[in-house]
C-alpha cells in the first residue's frame, strides 16, 4: 500500500494547531491543557491553561474538561512528544483534540505571556520564529 503524501499532510493539519492560532482564539473557544509534570507547570505555563500531566488524563479529563470541548494540548517543545501521547489519550476518550506545535517553547519564543508564581511575564519575540513584527 502506498501512502498518499497529500492525504497524510491534510490529515496532519487536522490534528495540529499553531501557537499563534491558539493565542488568537476567542476566549472560551479552546481548552488549553498543559501536559507536563508539576515542576514544569510551576516554572511557567500558558495563562488560563488547565494542568493535567499526560499519565493522569484518563483519570482527570472528565472531571476537569466538559465533554465535547475543543482541547489543545501542549508540552515543552518540538523535541518532546509528550503532547502527542496526551492528544492520543484525549482522542481515545472521545474529545476533539489538537496538538499545539512548538509547545510552550515556541509560545515563549513568540513573545506570548507565561504565568509563573510571580505573575504573568512576557518576553520580546524571537525574530527567528515569531509571526509578530520585532
Beta strands, then each sheet from edge to edge (+ up, - down):
strand 1: 16-18
strand 2: 31-34
strand 3: 50-51
strand 4: 71-74
strand 5: 97-101
strand 6: 114-116
strand 7: 119-121
sheet 1: 1+ 5+ 4+ 2+ 3+
sheet 2: 6+ 7-
end
